[in-house]
Amino acid sequence: MKIIVPMAGRGSRLRPHTLKVPKPLVSVAGQSIVNRLIKDIAKIVDQKVDEVAFIIGDPAFFGDDVVKRLTQLAESIGAKASIYRQEKPMGTGHAIMCAKESLFGPAVIAYADTLIQADFKLDETADSVIWVKKVNNPESYGVVQLNESQDIISLVEKPTKFISDLAAIGIYYFKEVGELKMELQSIIDNEITNGGEYQINDGIKNMISKGKVFKTGKVKQWMDCGNKQVTVETNALVLENDMRNGENLISKSIKMQNSIIIEPCFIDENVELINSIVGPYTSIGKDTVVSDSVIKKTIIQHSTTIKNAILRDSMIGSHVYYDGLARDLSVGDYTTIDG
């Protein structure tokens, strides 16, 4: 089994937090988004994962440190890492084809901007599975259309009339991913584009038209990390899940002085809390100091200092110095705000 992870985008909707760090490497509840995604998939698939293929962007942004972290991530689940690059944004189908040397055998394709809790029991009658979530506003999503046998017969992007309320969440299983590769290669060779880009959906539609059976997979939770607001909400959901699963979320190395932690919270190593109330639904990265502050439902990355603050629904980057009063912040890395 392979996991194919297209992650070459710059994450512009999550700026300023993605000016220095690719979005899949932004931490949520103490782990990067891609780290959680890969480990969750590896944990629940019923086959051993022997390769993780990452499709990343140009070396100027996705540099050696990113390659090193992704390699370590693959090795942590007993798999080898394959690194491919998509240097021009030419669509989801093009991104997958950048990893064409790895496109054979059974594979999960997972886009690295969402987190899930899902049932990965695979339907043996299916050639492919697309994981979906019921949504209230299907016109904002790509949705799947089903027949009476509950097979997927079409995918429709942002339908103007009701087709289905089952949105595709960007995670797919292919019993033989080489069949998708063949269809995507045909699309590229014939320059069939959608919005000027080569899309995975066009390859899937070709497979369906040739009789391949596509089924839906069930998602218990679908947690987006597309922008600051939804990432903060996702952080809260992940903290709840981790606490429910008995995860150790608060480091024994933290230093507390006249402070209170209201769980669920993730507090990393060497964090100092002084005259502060932290939580609930707050994540604080290592080597961070929080003093004379009240912080709720907030993500703080590592090596940051927060003083005299009232924060809620906020994201704070790494190496930030903040001294002041606010309630809703989005502050990128290496920022100083001195009130």
C-alpha positions as CSV (number, residue, x, y, z in Angstrom):
1,M,0.0,0.0,0.0
2,K,1.2,3.5,-0.9
3,I,0.0,6.9,0.4
4,I,0.3,9.7,-2.2
5,V,0.2,13.2,-0.7
6,P,0.0,16.2,-3.1
7,M,1.1,19.2,-1.0
8,A,2.7,21.6,-3.4
9,G,0.4,24.6,-2.7
10,R,1.6,27.7,-0.9
11,G,-1.4,27.8,1.5
12,S,-2.2,31.5,0.8
13,R,-5.5,31.4,2.7
14,L,-3.6,30.6,5.9
15,R,-1.2,33.5,5.6
16,P,0.7,34.9,7.5
17,H,1.3,31.5,9.0
18,T,2.4,30.0,5.7
19,L,4.9,32.7,4.6
20,K,7.8,30.7,6.1
21,V,6.2,27.2,6.6
22,P,4.2,25.1,4.1
23,K,0.6,24.7,5.3
24,P,0.8,20.9,5.9
25,L,3.7,21.5,8.3
26,V,1.7,24.0,10.5
27,S,1.1,22.4,13.9
28,V,-2.4,21.6,15.1
29,A,-2.7,20.2,18.7
30,G,1.1,19.6,18.8
31,Q,1.6,17.8,15.5
32,S,1.8,19.1,11.9
33,I,-1.2,18.6,9.7
34,V,0.5,16.2,7.4
35,N,2.0,14.2,10.3
36,R,-1.5,13.6,11.7
37,L,-3.0,12.8,8.3
38,I,-0.3,10.2,7.5
39,K,-0.3,8.5,10.9
40,D,-4.1,8.4,11.0
41,I,-4.3,6.8,7.6
42,A,-1.6,4.3,8.4
43,K,-3.4,3.4,11.6
44,I,-6.7,2.6,10.1
45,V,-5.9,1.0,6.7
46,D,-5.9,-2.8,6.7
47,Q,-2.7,-3.1,4.7
48,K,0.9,-2.3,5.5
49,V,2.1,1.1,4.1
50,D,5.4,0.6,2.4
51,E,5.8,4.0,0.7
52,V,4.7,7.5,1.2
53,A,5.1,9.7,-1.9
54,F,5.0,13.5,-1.2
55,I,4.5,15.9,-4.1
56,I,5.9,19.2,-3.0
57,G,6.6,22.6,-4.6
58,D,9.7,24.4,-5.7
59,P,12.9,24.1,-3.6
60,A,13.0,27.8,-2.8
61,F,10.0,27.2,-0.4
62,F,10.0,23.4,0.1
63,G,13.7,23.2,1.0
64,D,15.9,20.6,2.5
65,D,14.4,20.9,6.0
66,V,10.9,20.1,4.5
67,V,12.3,17.0,2.7
68,K,14.1,15.9,5.9
69,R,10.9,16.2,8.0
70,L,8.8,14.4,5.4
71,T,11.4,11.6,5.1
72,Q,11.4,11.2,8.9
73,L,7.5,11.1,8.9
74,A,7.4,8.2,6.3
75,E,10.1,6.3,8.2
76,S,8.2,6.7,11.5
77,I,5.4,4.4,10.1
78,G,7.9,2.0,8.6
79,A,7.6,3.2,5.0
80,K,10.1,4.8,2.6
81,A,9.7,8.4,1.5
82,S,9.6,9.4,-2.2
83,I,9.9,13.1,-2.9
84,Y,8.5,14.6,-6.1
85,R,8.1,18.2,-7.1
86,Q,5.3,20.1,-8.9
87,E,7.0,23.4,-9.7
88,K,4.0,24.9,-11.5
89,P,0.4,24.8,-10.2
90,M,-1.3,22.9,-13.0
91,G,-4.0,21.2,-11.1
92,T,-4.7,18.2,-9.0
93,G,-4.3,15.6,-11.8
94,H,-1.0,17.1,-12.8
95,A,0.2,17.1,-9.2
96,I,-0.5,13.3,-9.0
97,M,1.2,12.7,-12.3
98,C,4.4,14.3,-10.9
99,A,4.7,11.1,-8.8
100,K,4.0,8.8,-11.8
101,E,7.0,6.5,-10.9
102,S,5.1,5.6,-7.7
103,L,1.7,5.2,-9.4
104,F,1.2,1.4,-9.3
105,G,-0.5,-1.0,-7.0
106,P,-3.0,-0.1,-4.2
107,A,-2.8,3.4,-3.0
108,V,-4.5,6.1,-0.9
109,I,-4.3,9.6,-2.3
110,A,-4.8,12.2,0.4
111,Y,-4.6,16.0,0.1
112,A,-2.8,17.5,3.0
113,D,-5.1,20.2,4.1
114,T,-7.7,18.2,6.0
115,L,-7.9,15.9,9.0
116,I,-10.3,13.1,9.4
117,Q,-11.8,10.5,11.5
118,A,-13.1,7.8,9.1
119,D,-14.0,4.2,8.6
120,F,-11.3,2.8,6.3
121,K,-12.8,-0.6,5.9
122,L,-12.5,-1.1,2.1
123,D,-15.3,-2.5,0.0
124,E,-13.9,-5.5,-1.7
125,T,-16.3,-5.1,-4.6
126,A,-15.0,-1.6,-5.4
127,D,-12.2,-0.6,-7.7
128,S,-12.0,2.7,-5.8
129,V,-13.4,4.4,-2.8
130,I,-14.0,8.2,-2.4
131,W,-14.5,9.5,1.1
132,V,-17.3,11.9,1.4
133,K,-19.1,14.0,4.1
134,K,-22.7,15.2,4.1
135,V,-22.8,19.0,3.9
136,N,-25.5,21.6,4.2
137,N,-24.3,23.7,1.2
138,P,-23.3,21.3,-1.6
139,E,-23.2,24.1,-4.1
140,S,-19.8,25.1,-2.4
141,Y,-18.2,21.7,-2.9
142,G,-17.5,18.9,-5.4
143,V,-20.1,16.3,-4.8
144,V,-20.6,12.7,-5.9
145,Q,-23.7,11.4,-7.6
146,L,-24.9,7.9,-6.7
147,N,-27.1,5.3,-8.5
148,E,-29.6,2.9,-6.9
149,S,-26.8,0.5,-6.0
150,Q,-25.0,3.3,-4.2
151,D,-22.2,3.3,-6.8
152,I,-20.7,6.7,-7.7
153,I,-21.7,7.5,-11.3
154,S,-20.4,11.1,-11.5
155,L,-18.6,13.9,-9.8
156,V,-20.0,17.4,-10.1
157,E,-18.0,20.5,-9.0
158,K,-20.1,23.2,-7.2
159,P,-23.4,22.1,-8.7
160,T,-25.9,24.9,-9.5
161,K,-28.8,22.5,-8.9
162,F,-29.1,19.8,-6.3
163,I,-27.2,16.6,-7.3
164,S,-26.2,15.3,-4.0
165,D,-25.2,16.6,-0.5
166,L,-22.2,14.2,-0.3
167,A,-19.0,16.3,-0.7
168,A,-15.7,14.6,-1.7
169,I,-13.2,15.5,1.0
170,G,-10.0,14.8,-1.0
171,I,-9.1,11.3,0.1
172,Y,-9.3,8.4,-2.4
173,Y,-8.4,4.7,-2.5
174,F,-7.5,2.9,-5.7
175,K,-7.1,-0.8,-5.8
176,E,-4.8,-0.3,-8.7
177,V,-3.7,3.4,-8.9
178,G,-2.0,2.6,-12.3
179,E,-5.4,2.8,-13.9
180,L,-5.8,6.4,-12.7
181,K,-2.3,7.1,-14.0
182,M,-3.3,5.8,-17.4
183,E,-6.4,8.1,-17.6
184,L,-4.5,11.1,-16.3
185,Q,-1.8,10.6,-18.8
186,S,-4.4,10.5,-21.6
187,I,-5.9,13.7,-20.3
188,I,-2.5,15.5,-20.3
189,D,-1.6,14.1,-23.7
190,N,-4.9,15.4,-25.1
191,E,-4.7,18.7,-23.2
192,I,-8.1,18.2,-21.6
193,T,-8.2,20.9,-18.9
194,N,-10.8,22.3,-16.5
195,G,-10.3,25.9,-15.5
196,G,-6.9,25.7,-17.3
197,E,-5.7,22.8,-15.2
198,Y,-5.5,19.0,-15.3
199,Q,-7.9,17.6,-12.6
200,I,-8.1,14.3,-10.8
201,N,-11.9,14.3,-11.3
202,D,-11.5,14.0,-15.1
203,G,-9.4,10.9,-14.7
204,I,-11.9,9.4,-12.2
205,K,-14.8,10.2,-14.6
206,N,-13.0,8.3,-17.4
207,M,-12.5,5.3,-15.1
208,I,-16.2,5.4,-14.2
209,S,-17.2,5.6,-17.9
210,K,-15.2,2.4,-18.5
211,G,-17.1,0.5,-15.9
212,K,-14.8,0.8,-12.8
213,V,-16.8,0.6,-9.6
214,F,-16.5,3.6,-7.2
215,K,-18.0,3.4,-3.7
216,T,-18.2,6.0,-1.0
217,G,-16.3,5.9,2.3
218,K,-17.8,7.1,5.6
219,V,-16.3,10.0,7.5
220,K,-17.0,10.6,11.2
221,Q,-15.3,14.0,11.2
222,W,-13.9,16.2,8.5
223,M,-11.7,18.9,9.8
224,D,-10.5,21.6,7.5
225,C,-7.3,23.6,7.9
226,G,-7.8,26.0,5.0
227,N,-7.8,29.3,6.9
228,K,-7.2,30.7,10.4
229,Q,-10.8,30.4,11.6
230,V,-11.3,26.8,10.6
231,T,-7.8,25.8,11.7
232,V,-8.6,27.1,15.2
233,E,-11.9,25.1,15.2
234,T,-10.0,22.0,14.0
235,N,-7.5,22.4,16.8
236,A,-10.3,22.3,19.3
237,L,-11.9,19.2,17.8
238,V,-8.5,17.4,17.6
239,L,-7.8,18.2,21.3
240,E,-11.2,16.8,22.3
241,N,-10.5,13.6,20.3
242,D,-7.0,13.2,21.7
243,M,-8.2,13.7,25.3
244,R,-11.0,11.2,24.7
245,N,-8.4,8.7,23.4
246,G,-6.2,9.1,26.5
247,E,-3.4,11.0,24.8
248,N,-0.8,12.7,27.0
249,L,-1.2,16.3,26.0
250,I,0.6,18.3,28.7
251,S,4.4,17.9,29.0
252,K,5.9,17.2,32.4
253,S,8.6,19.8,31.7
254,I,6.3,22.8,31.8
255,K,6.9,25.4,34.5
256,M,3.8,26.9,36.2
257,Q,3.7,29.9,38.5
258,N,0.3,31.0,39.8
259,S,-1.4,29.7,36.7
260,I,-4.3,27.4,35.7
261,I,-4.8,25.1,32.7
262,I,-8.3,24.3,31.7
263,E,-8.3,21.1,29.5
264,P,-8.3,20.1,26.8
265,C,-5.0,21.7,26.0
266,F,-1.7,20.7,24.4
267,I,1.3,22.2,26.2
268,D,4.7,21.2,24.8
269,E,8.1,20.9,26.4
270,N,9.7,23.8,28.3
271,V,6.7,26.1,28.3
272,E,6.4,28.6,31.1
273,L,3.1,29.8,32.4
274,I,3.2,32.8,34.8
275,N,0.1,34.4,36.4
276,S,-2.0,33.1,33.5
277,I,-5.1,31.1,32.6
278,V,-4.7,28.8,29.6
279,G,-7.5,26.9,27.9
280,P,-9.7,25.3,27.0
281,Y,-8.9,24.3,23.4
282,T,-5.5,25.9,23.4
283,S,-2.2,24.5,21.9
284,I,1.2,26.0,22.9
285,G,4.4,24.9,21.3
286,K,7.7,24.3,23.0
287,D,10.0,26.9,24.5
288,T,7.1,29.4,24.8
289,V,6.5,31.8,27.7
290,V,3.0,33.1,28.6
291,S,2.7,35.6,31.4
292,D,-0.1,37.7,32.9
293,S,-2.5,36.5,30.2
294,V,-5.8,34.7,29.5
295,I,-5.7,32.5,26.5
296,K,-8.6,30.4,25.1
297,K,-9.2,28.5,21.9
298,T,-5.9,29.6,20.4
299,I,-2.9,28.0,18.6
300,I,0.6,29.3,19.6
301,Q,3.6,27.8,17.7
302,H,7.0,27.4,19.3
303,S,9.6,29.8,20.9
304,T,7.1,32.6,21.4
305,T,6.6,35.1,24.2
306,I,3.1,36.4,25.1
307,K,2.6,39.0,27.8
308,N,-0.5,41.0,29.1
309,A,-2.8,39.4,26.6
310,I,-6.4,38.3,26.4
311,L,-6.6,36.0,23.4
312,R,-9.4,33.9,21.9
313,D,-9.8,32.3,18.5
314,S,-6.3,33.3,17.6
315,M,-3.2,31.8,15.8
316,I,0.2,33.0,16.8
317,G,3.4,31.9,14.9
318,S,6.9,30.9,16.1
319,H,9.5,33.4,17.4
320,V,6.8,36.0,18.1
321,Y,7.0,38.6,20.9
322,Y,3.6,40.0,21.8
323,D,3.0,42.4,24.6
324,G,-0.5,43.9,24.6
325,L,-4.2,43.3,24.7
326,A,-6.3,41.6,22.0
327,R,-9.1,39.1,21.5
328,D,-8.7,37.8,18.0
329,L,-5.3,37.6,16.4
330,S,-3.5,36.0,13.5
331,V,0.2,36.8,13.8
332,G,2.9,35.2,11.6
333,D,6.4,34.0,12.5
334,Y,9.2,36.3,13.7
335,T,6.8,39.2,14.6
336,T,7.2,41.7,17.4
337,I,4.2,43.6,18.8
338,D,5.0,45.7,21.9
339,G,2.2,47.5,23.4
